[in-house]
Amino acid sequence: MSTTDSYFDGGLLGLLGTFIISFLITVLTLGICFPWALCYKKRWMCKHSVVEGNRLRFDGTGMGLFGIWIKIFLLSLITLGIYGLWSSIVIKKWELKHTRFV
């Protein structure tokens, strides 16, 4: 492989385990710990991703995302769900802000 190759080297069992754990964290806490579950999943995905020869690293934390999650929840309540349409964009921006090359 050349240094400009991009690939994903994670396995099916690791991916499945990560998704199950993330799902359980979210469901068992009634969504309160969703930020931690999302960070857990994103960290695993980045750990196994290489872009143009550079491995990715995710340095976001559940606590760092929790404030944004509360803001999304409250603004969605106030706007009767309309702000929820922007929630995935807000979270994706936060994810990319905390994704780096190793």
Secondary structure as UniProt FT lines:
FT   TURN            3..4
FT   STRAND          7..8
FT   HELIX           12..28
FT   TURN            29..33
FT   HELIX           34..47
FT   STRAND          49..51
FT   TURN            52..53
FT   STRAND          54..58
FT   HELIX           62..78
FT   TURN            79..83
FT   HELIX           84..97
FT   STRAND          99..101
//
